[in-house]
Amino acid sequence: MNASDIKWITSGNLEHDPFYFSIPEKLEKYGYCIDMSGYGEGKADKAQLCILDTANKKEEPNILVICPDGCKESWYLSLLKGVGLDFKFINAAHGSVTFFSAETSNLMLLDEKVLAEGEGSSFEPVRKSGILWDLVIIDGSGAADGMIPSIYTDNFGMKTEKLLIFAPYPAEYTTPPEGLREIVKSLLNDDSKARSIETYEIDADVMKFTMQSPLVNYPKESGAPDSVRIERYSFPESDIPQNLHIEDQGGRYANGGNVFEEYNLPERSIYQKSAFTRSDAETLKNKDKKLEKFLGIIDGIMNSDDKTAIVYFKSEATVNYIEKVLSSIYYDKTGSIMLLEKAFFDVRSLKQWYETEPSRRIKVVLANDRLSSDIGIYSPITHIINYELPDSPVELQQRYKRRGVSPDGSTPEFIIFLDDNKLFDSRVFGKALIGNLYKAFRMNVPSKNILFAVDGVEEMLADMITDIKYVADYTGAVGSSFDIISKFRQDYNVPAARNLTTAAKTHEYAQRKLETLAKALGVSDMITEKDIDRGALVSKINEKVKQIRSGYSYFDKDMAIRTIPNGTQNNSEFKEFAGYLDGNPFNLGLKNARTELKNAVSGKQEYAYIKDAVMQIPDALKPAVLYNIWIYWHKTLGIGGSYADFIKSYNEGVI
């Protein structure tokens, strides 16, 4: 068996997409690549292609992945289960850097918080070594408020031969993402290549595919589905009287939440139990109409053979509530329910997924927005359920993109709850979420946002413009308006730091918000009138929404939304580039590897001998090669048992 062939089996678990392949090509040509493809979609596969490319070219590669706190678990799992490489995780714990030597191969995963600590952090031994990295990957895609370049320019203190940056979204939506240039110039070892970053414009043209630039903005697919599934529910007015509203907890629940966190209903005593019986869950379901609607969806998923849902929350109280309900109803299927807050970061648990076949398929994943990489690494996601809404369009889009890849290429259902009472999800969606519309797009860099796939969003945008104009006009004309100010703060989730304690401050804030939103939607001329013509407003907003849905949008320097058409990245240069991919080492090598491995076991019901060939492969790649050989033999050809059994036989010289 040929070692130079079978080593390419490592890419067998990754998606082979022409856009993805352009990134290692750019790294080879320019030394760096900045990927701005929206929300970090496909970043796990893109990163792993670059990691494997580096590992195939270096006998003892030094590779570092840097990610924000909250993303480390996803990255660890995707690297382990995606290609079979066990990266050493570096956190803030004293002594987390052990057995380090600049003279050997190092595969490391670093929490950005550790890097931010500067001198004296647990990463200090690595920094002081002066190691020259072969590849550094920086994941900033989850940084909704942009990256902090100084963490890298001031604290990194090392150089790298190649640098891949997944740019943040929205990368400071009011200014172009210029800070990325400083990171490149500070970290890249080749100064002449690093200085070339100054010659490339970060603008809408980045959307066009070209190999003549180290910048990338090529979404593999449209950034949003054709439609969003809306699930409506309604509480009887008698169930939520104002006198039971819990005022001492800071007002309305910020993210839709659940009725028991906002109203002191009689059933709240059950809700506060540490665990529920089946009878408790039924009682809560009969009162909580949102829970009732949710369970109607989940039941079909829990009892299916091919469906998996990821359910998103913003509050610990609500996710614990739902976990207790599901555990009591599906007490015989609790192994199919995963609460990520409890599962991460248990390395032993994660490695069980790597070393053995899961005994039960995960059906429901309960998660928050700290997740970063594709959670579809567990199971392809068929349903994305927003039990609680974020108040940021960025986070909403990240939820949609963070889903893995279904074997049949289908996109999951994206589900949002809206209440007819307009107190819970409808309030959050129509005001807090849409009210942050200006965070939905980036300055100069086109993308899509799932917010505009919601039917009726035009009416909601018009309602919001009218509502904010009323608040701005009212607070600008009166000296005292406590009720109006309080309701405005609660409806739009205005942070306490804004200090909206007076009519004057509220007027200034509301007027600025109104002008920003009106400019984005192209209706600035309409808000100057004392009374807005609602029909004309809806008509103009409807025209803008149709335009946004037709392509990829961005903010120009005046903060107006501009749109370029779909398919811009699929130009003639892309078609020419894609035409060469049959001869790409990843594609050609993978094909040859599979042929050799299939022939080796043809007609057998057991594994073939591969040890001699594997021993010729560099040490850094051996785990990935073995893991992907097992995946191909076991999962594709149906031969053999668990990965643990496979490795045992390999070590004993049987395989």
C-alpha positions in Angstrom: 0.0 0.0 0.0 1.3 3.4 -1.0 1.8 5.8 1.9 1.9 8.9 -0.4 -1.6 7.9 -1.5 -3.3 6.9 1.6 -2.2 10.0 3.5 -4.8 12.0 1.5 -7.6 10.0 3.1 -7.4 12.7 5.9 -9.6 15.0 3.8 -12.3 12.3 3.3 -14.4 13.7 6.2 -14.4 17.3 4.8 -16.4 19.1 2.2 -14.5 19.5 -1.1 -15.7 22.8 -2.4 -13.9 25.0 -5.0 -14.3 28.1 -2.8 -12.8 26.3 0.1 -9.8 25.0 -2.0 -9.0 28.6 -3.0 -7.9 29.4 0.6 -4.9 27.1 0.9 -4.0 28.2 -2.6 -4.0 31.9 -1.5 -2.0 31.0 1.6 0.6 29.5 -0.6 0.7 32.5 -2.9 0.4 35.4 -0.5 1.3 33.9 2.9 -2.0 35.1 4.3 -5.7 35.0 3.6 -8.6 37.0 5.2 -11.9 35.2 4.9 -14.9 37.5 5.2 -17.6 35.0 4.1 -20.2 36.3 6.4 -20.6 34.4 9.6 -17.8 31.9 9.5 -19.8 29.4 7.5 -17.7 26.4 6.6 -14.8 27.7 8.6 -14.1 24.3 10.2 -13.6 22.6 6.8 -11.7 25.5 5.4 -9.3 25.6 8.4 -8.8 21.8 8.3 -8.0 21.8 4.6 -5.3 24.4 5.4 -4.1 22.4 8.4 -3.8 19.2 6.3 -2.1 21.1 3.5 0.5 22.4 6.0 0.9 19.0 7.7 1.4 17.3 4.3 4.2 19.7 3.4 6.1 19.8 6.8 7.6 16.8 8.5 7.0 18.4 12.0 4.4 21.1 11.5 3.7 23.9 14.1 0.1 24.9 13.9 -1.8 27.3 16.2 -5.5 28.0 16.2 -6.6 31.0 18.3 -10.3 31.4 19.1 -12.5 33.5 21.4 -13.7 32.2 24.8 -16.8 30.1 24.1 -15.6 28.8 20.8 -12.8 26.5 22.1 -15.0 23.5 22.7 -16.4 23.6 19.2 -13.0 24.0 17.7 -11.5 21.2 19.7 -14.3 18.8 18.7 -14.3 19.8 15.0 -10.5 19.3 14.8 -10.7 16.0 16.7 -13.8 14.5 15.0 -13.4 16.3 11.7 -9.9 15.2 10.7 -8.7 13.2 13.7 -6.1 15.6 15.0 -5.9 16.0 18.8 -4.9 19.7 19.3 -3.5 20.6 22.7 -5.8 23.0 24.4 -4.2 26.0 26.2 -6.4 27.8 28.7 -5.6 30.2 31.6 -4.8 27.4 34.1 -1.3 27.5 35.4 0.8 24.8 33.8 -1.5 24.2 30.9 1.5 24.4 28.6 3.4 21.2 29.4 5.8 19.0 27.3 6.3 21.9 24.9 9.4 22.1 22.8 10.1 24.4 19.9 12.1 21.6 18.3 9.2 19.3 17.8 5.8 19.4 16.1 3.2 21.4 18.0 -0.6 21.5 17.4 -2.2 24.0 19.7 -5.6 25.5 20.4 -5.4 28.8 22.3 -8.2 30.7 24.1 -8.0 34.4 23.0 -8.5 35.4 26.6 -5.1 33.9 27.5 -3.4 35.9 24.7 -5.1 39.0 26.0 -3.4 38.5 29.4 0.0 39.4 27.9 3.1 38.7 29.9 2.8 36.1 32.7 -0.1 34.2 31.0 0.0 30.4 30.8 1.1 30.8 27.2 4.3 32.6 28.2 6.6 29.6 27.7 5.5 29.3 24.1 5.9 33.1 23.4 9.4 33.2 25.0 10.5 30.2 22.8 10.5 32.4 19.7 8.9 29.6 17.8 8.2 30.2 14.1 4.7 28.9 13.4 4.0 27.2 10.0 0.4 28.2 10.2 -1.7 30.4 12.5 -5.5 30.5 12.2 -7.4 33.3 14.0 -11.1 32.8 14.4 -12.7 36.2 14.8 -16.0 35.3 13.1 -18.0 35.1 16.3 -16.9 38.6 17.4 -20.1 40.5 16.8 -18.4 43.8 17.9 -15.2 43.3 15.9 -11.8 42.1 16.9 -9.3 43.9 19.1 -6.1 44.1 16.9 -3.9 45.1 19.9 -4.3 41.6 21.4 -2.4 40.3 18.5 -0.1 43.2 17.6 1.0 43.8 21.2 0.8 40.4 22.9 1.5 37.7 20.3 5.3 38.3 20.0 5.9 35.5 17.5 5.8 35.1 13.7 4.1 32.7 11.3 4.9 31.6 7.7 1.1 31.5 6.9 -1.8 33.3 8.5 -5.5 32.6 8.0 -8.0 35.0 9.6 -11.7 34.4 9.8 -12.8 38.0 9.9 -15.4 39.1 12.5 -19.0 39.9 11.6 -20.1 42.6 11.3 -16.5 43.7 11.7 -17.5 47.1 13.2 -20.5 47.8 11.0 -19.9 51.6 11.1 -16.3 51.4 9.8 -14.4 49.1 7.4 -12.5 46.3 9.0 -9.1 48.0 8.7 -7.7 46.6 11.9 -7.1 43.3 10.2 -4.3 44.9 8.2 -2.3 45.6 11.4 -2.6 41.9 12.5 -1.3 40.7 9.2 1.7 43.1 9.2 2.5 42.2 12.8 2.3 38.4 12.6 3.4 37.4 9.1 7.1 36.4 8.9 7.6 37.7 5.3 7.6 41.5 5.6 7.2 42.0 1.9 4.1 39.8 1.7 2.7 41.4 4.9 3.1 44.9 3.5 1.1 43.9 0.4 -2.1 44.0 2.5 -2.1 47.8 2.0 -2.6 47.4 -1.7 -5.9 45.5 -1.4 -9.2 47.3 -0.9 -11.7 45.9 1.5 -14.9 46.8 -0.4 -17.9 45.3 -2.2 -15.6 43.9 -5.0 -14.3 41.4 -2.5 -17.5 39.5 -3.4 -16.1 38.7 -6.8 -14.0 35.5 -7.0 -10.4 36.1 -7.9 -7.1 34.5 -7.2 -5.4 37.9 -7.6 -6.2 38.9 -4.0 -5.6 37.3 -0.5 -9.1 38.5 0.5 -12.1 36.1 0.4 -15.9 36.7 0.5 -17.4 33.8 -1.2 -20.5 32.4 0.6 -21.0 28.8 -0.6 -24.7 29.3 -0.7 -27.3 31.9 -0.1 -27.0 33.3 3.4 -30.6 32.7 4.3 -33.3 30.2 3.3 -36.3 31.1 1.1 -38.5 31.4 4.2 -38.6 31.2 7.9 -41.1 29.0 9.7 -43.2 31.1 12.1 -44.9 29.2 15.0 -47.6 31.4 16.6 -49.0 31.0 20.0 -51.3 32.9 22.3 -52.0 33.2 26.0 -55.6 33.8 27.2 -55.6 37.4 28.6 -56.8 36.0 31.9 -53.6 34.0 32.3 -51.3 37.0 32.3 -52.9 39.8 34.4 -50.8 42.9 35.0 -50.9 42.4 38.8 -49.0 39.2 38.4 -46.2 40.8 36.4 -42.8 40.4 38.2 -41.5 43.9 38.3 -38.7 43.4 40.8 -36.6 41.4 38.3 -35.9 44.3 36.0 -39.0 44.5 33.9 -39.8 42.4 30.8 -37.8 39.4 30.0 -35.2 40.5 27.5 -35.3 37.6 25.0 -38.9 36.3 25.0 -38.0 33.8 27.7 -40.9 31.9 29.3 -44.0 33.1 31.0 -42.9 31.8 34.5 -39.9 34.2 34.6 -42.1 37.1 33.8 -45.4 36.4 35.6 -46.0 35.1 39.1 -48.6 32.5 38.0 -49.8 29.8 40.4 -47.9 27.1 38.5 -44.6 29.0 39.1 -44.1 26.9 42.3 -43.9 23.8 40.0 -41.6 25.7 37.6 -39.1 26.3 40.4 -38.7 22.7 41.3 -35.3 21.2 40.8 -36.8 18.3 38.7 -40.2 17.6 37.2 -42.4 14.6 37.1 -44.4 13.8 34.0 -47.4 15.2 35.7 -45.5 18.4 36.5 -44.5 18.8 32.8 -48.1 18.3 31.7 -49.3 21.0 34.1 -46.7 23.5 32.9 -47.5 22.7 29.3 -51.2 23.3 29.8 -50.4 26.8 31.1 -47.3 27.7 29.0 -48.6 28.0 25.4 -45.2 28.5 24.0 -44.0 25.3 25.7 -47.0 23.5 24.3 -46.2 24.6 20.7 -42.6 23.7 21.2 -43.3 20.2 22.4 -45.5 19.6 19.4 -42.5 20.2 17.2 -40.0 18.3 19.3 -42.2 15.2 19.6 -41.9 14.5 15.9 -38.1 15.0 16.1 -37.6 12.7 19.1 -39.6 9.9 17.5 -37.9 10.2 14.1 -34.9 8.2 12.7 -33.3 11.0 10.7 -34.0 14.4 12.5 -31.9 16.5 14.8 -32.8 19.9 16.3 -30.6 22.5 17.8 -32.6 24.7 20.2 -31.2 28.1 21.1 -31.6 30.0 24.3 -30.3 33.2 25.8 -31.0 32.6 29.5 -29.8 29.9 31.9 -33.3 29.8 33.6 -35.1 28.9 30.4 -32.7 26.3 29.1 -32.8 24.6 32.5 -36.6 24.7 32.4 -36.7 23.1 29.0 -34.2 20.4 29.8 -36.2 19.4 32.9 -39.4 19.2 30.8 -37.8 17.1 28.1 -36.1 14.8 30.7 -39.4 14.1 32.4 -41.4 13.5 29.2 -38.7 11.5 27.3 -37.2 9.9 30.4 -36.4 6.8 28.4 -34.5 8.8 25.7 -32.4 11.2 27.8 -29.3 10.0 26.0 -30.7 11.6 22.9 -30.9 15.1 24.6 -27.7 17.1 25.0 -27.3 20.2 27.0 -24.1 21.7 25.7 -23.4 23.8 28.8 -23.1 20.5 30.8 -21.3 18.6 28.0 -18.5 21.1 27.2 -15.7 21.1 28.1 -15.2 17.4 29.1 -12.4 16.2 27.0 -13.0 12.6 28.0 -16.6 12.8 26.8 -15.6 14.4 23.5 -13.0 11.7 22.9 -15.6 9.0 23.3 -17.2 10.4 20.1 -13.9 10.1 18.4 -13.0 6.6 19.8 -16.3 4.8 19.7 -19.5 4.7 17.8 -22.2 6.7 19.7 -24.7 4.3 21.1 -27.6 6.7 20.7 -28.0 9.4 18.1 -28.4 12.9 19.4 -31.9 14.2 18.6 -32.1 17.5 20.5 -29.1 19.8 21.3 -29.8 22.6 23.8 -27.4 25.5 23.2 -26.6 29.1 23.7 -24.8 31.6 21.4 -21.4 30.9 22.8 -21.1 28.1 20.3 -18.9 28.9 17.3 -18.1 26.0 14.9 -20.6 23.7 13.2 -22.5 21.8 15.8 -23.6 19.5 13.0 -20.4 17.5 13.9 -22.7 15.5 16.2 -25.6 15.0 13.7 -26.7 16.9 10.7 -29.1 19.5 11.9 -32.6 19.3 10.3 -34.3 21.9 12.6 -33.0 25.2 14.1 -35.4 26.3 16.8 -35.1 29.8 18.4 -36.8 29.2 21.8 -35.4 32.5 22.8 -34.4 35.3 20.4 -31.2 37.3 20.5 -31.5 41.1 20.1 -28.8 41.0 17.4 -29.4 40.1 13.7 -25.7 38.9 13.7 -26.4 36.2 16.3 -29.6 35.2 14.5 -27.7 34.7 11.3 -24.9 32.9 13.1 -27.5 30.4 14.4 -28.6 29.6 10.9 -25.1 29.1 9.6 -23.9 27.0 12.5 -25.5 23.8 11.4 -23.2 21.4 9.7 -23.9 19.8 6.4 -26.8 17.4 5.7 -25.8 14.3 3.6 -28.6 15.2 1.0 -27.6 18.8 0.9 -30.9 20.0 2.3 -31.1 23.1 4.5 -32.7 22.9 7.9 -36.0 24.5 8.9 -35.4 27.7 10.8 -38.2 28.2 13.4 -39.1 31.4 15.3 -42.0 31.7 17.8 -44.2 34.7 17.8 -47.0 35.4 20.4 -50.2 37.1 19.4 -50.2 38.9 22.8 -47.1 40.9 21.6 -45.5 40.6 25.1 -42.9 37.9 24.6 -41.2 36.8 21.3 -43.2 39.2 19.1 -42.1 42.1 21.1 -38.5 41.0 21.0 -38.5 40.2 17.3 -40.5 43.3 16.2 -38.6 45.8 18.3 -35.4 44.6 20.0 -34.2 42.5 17.1 -35.4 44.6 14.2 -34.5 47.7 16.1 -30.9 46.6 15.8 -31.2 46.3 12.0 -28.0 48.4 11.5 -26.0 45.5 13.0 -27.3 43.1 10.2 -24.8 44.2 7.6 -21.1 45.3 7.4 -19.5 48.4 6.1 -18.3 47.7 2.5 -18.4 43.8 2.8 -21.6 42.2 1.3 -23.5 39.4 3.0 -27.1 38.2 3.6 -29.2 38.0 6.8 -31.9 35.6 7.7 -33.9 38.5 9.2 -35.1 39.4 5.8 -36.4 35.9 5.0 -39.2 36.4 7.5 -42.6 36.9 5.9 -44.2 40.2 7.0 -40.9 41.8 8.0 -41.8 44.8 5.9 -44.8 45.6 8.2 -42.7 45.1 11.3 -40.1 47.5 9.9 -42.7 50.1 9.2 -44.2 49.6 12.7 -40.8 50.1 14.3 -40.1 53.3 12.3 -43.5 54.7 13.3 -43.0 53.7 17.0 -39.5 55.1 17.4 -40.6 58.4 15.7 -43.5 58.7 18.2 -41.0 58.2 21.1 -38.5 60.7 19.6 -41.2 63.3 19.0 -42.9 62.8 22.3 -39.8 63.0 24.5 -38.6 66.0 22.5 -41.7 67.9 23.2 -42.3 67.2 26.9 -40.3 67.6 30.1 -41.3 64.4 31.8 -42.5 61.1 30.4 -41.4 58.3 32.7 -43.9 55.7 31.4 -42.9 56.3 27.8 -39.2 56.1 28.6 -39.6 53.0 30.7 -41.6 51.2 28.0 -39.1 52.3 25.3 -36.2 50.9 27.3 -38.0 47.6 27.9 -39.4 47.1 24.4 -36.0 47.7 22.7 -33.8 46.1 25.3 -31.9 49.4 25.7 -28.8 48.7 27.8 -28.6 50.4 31.2 -25.3 51.9 30.2 -27.3 54.2 27.8 -28.6 55.9 31.0 -32.0 56.9 29.5 -33.3 58.6 32.7 -34.6 61.8 31.2 -36.7 62.9 28.3 -33.8 64.8 26.7 -31.5 61.7 26.8 -34.3 59.5 25.5 -35.1 61.9 22.7 -31.5 62.1 21.6 -31.1 58.3 21.6 -34.4 57.6 19.9 -33.8 60.3 17.2 -30.4 59.0 16.4 -31.7 55.4 16.2 -34.6 56.6 14.0 -32.3 58.5 11.6 -29.9 55.5 11.3 -32.7 53.0 10.6 -34.4 55.4 8.1 -31.2 56.0 6.2 -30.5 52.2 6.0 -34.0 51.6 4.6 -34.0 54.6 2.3 -36.9 56.4 4.0 -35.1 59.4 5.5 -37.3 61.9 3.6 -40.5 60.3 5.1 -39.6 60.7 8.8 -39.3 64.5 8.6 -43.0 64.8 8.2 -45.1 65.3 11.3 -47.4 62.4 10.4 -46.0 59.5 8.3 -48.0 58.2 5.4 -48.1 54.5 6.5 -49.1 53.2 3.1 -46.3 55.0 1.4 -43.8 53.9 4.1 -44.7 50.2 3.8 -44.5 50.5 0.0 -41.0 52.0 0.1 -39.8 49.5 2.7 -41.3 46.6 0.7 -39.2 47.7 -2.3 -36.0 47.9 -0.2 -36.7 44.4 1.3 -37.2 42.9 -2.1 -33.9 44.4 -3.2 -32.1 43.0 -0.2 -33.6 39.5 -0.7 -32.3 39.5 -4.3 -28.6 39.6 -3.4 -25.8 40.4 -1.0 -26.1 43.7 1.0 -23.7 46.1 2.8 -23.6 49.5 4.2 -22.0 52.3 2.2 -20.0 55.1 3.8 -23.3 56.9 4.6 -24.8 53.9 6.3 -27.3 53.3 3.5 -27.9 49.6 2.5 -26.6 48.7 -1.0 -27.2 45.4 -2.7 -25.3 43.5 -5.3 -26.9 40.5 -7.2 -26.6 36.8 -6.4 -24.0 34.8 -8.1 -21.4 37.6 -8.3 -18.8 35.3 -6.9 -19.5 32.6 -9.5 -17.7 34.5 -12.3 -15.6 33.3 -15.2 -12.4 33.2 -13.1 -14.1 30.9 -10.6 -15.3 28.6 -13.3 -11.7 28.5 -14.7 -10.3 27.8 -11.2 -12.9 25.1 -10.5 -12.0 23.4 -13.7 -8.5 22.6 -12.4 -9.7 20.9 -9.2 -9.8 17.3 -10.5 -6.0 17.5 -10.4 -5.9 19.1 -6.9 -3.9 16.9 -4.5 -6.9 16.7 -2.1 -9.3 15.5 -4.8 -6.9 13.3 -6.7 -5.2 11.9 -3.6 -8.5 11.1 -1.9 -9.7 9.3 -4.9 -6.5 7.2 -5.1 -6.6 6.6 -1.3 -10.1 5.3 -1.4 -9.4 3.0 -4.3 -6.4 1.5 -2.5 -8.2 1.0 0.7 -11.3 -0.5 -1.0 -9.2 -2.9 -3.0 -7.3 -3.9 0.2 -10.5 -5.2 1.8 -12.4 -6.2 -1.3 -14.4 -9.3 -0.6 -13.3 -9.4 3.0 -15.3 -8.8 6.2 -12.3 -7.6 8.1 -9.7 -4.9 8.0 -6.5 -5.2 5.9 -2.9 -4.8 7.0 -1.8 -1.1 6.7 0.8 -0.7 9.4 3.8 -0.6 7.1 2.3 2.2 5.0 1.2 4.2 8.0 4.6 4.0 9.6 6.0 6.0 6.6 3.7 8.9 7.2 4.9 11.9 9.4 4.0 11.5 13.0 1.8 14.5 13.1 -0.5 13.0 10.4 -0.7 9.4 11.7 -3.7 9.9 14.0 -5.6 11.7 11.2 -4.8 9.0 8.7 -5.8 6.2 11.0 -9.0 7.9 12.0 -10.1 8.5 8.4 -9.1 5.0 7.2 -11.4 3.7 9.9 -14.2 6.1 8.9 -13.9 4.9 5.3 -13.7 1.2 6.1 -16.3 1.1 8.8 -18.8 3.8 7.9 -18.6 3.7 4.1 -17.8 0.0 3.4 -19.4 -1.4 6.6 -16.4 -3.3 7.8 -15.2 -3.8 11.4 -16.3 -2.3 14.7 -15.5 0.7 16.8 -12.5 3.0 16.4 -11.2 1.8 19.8 -11.2 -1.8 18.5 -9.6 -0.7 15.3 -6.7 1.1 17.1 -6.2 -1.9 19.5 -5.8 -4.2 16.5 -3.5 -1.7 14.8 -1.2 -1.5 17.9 -1.2 -5.3 18.1 0.0 -5.6 14.5 -3.2 -7.2 13.3 -4.2 -4.3 11.0 
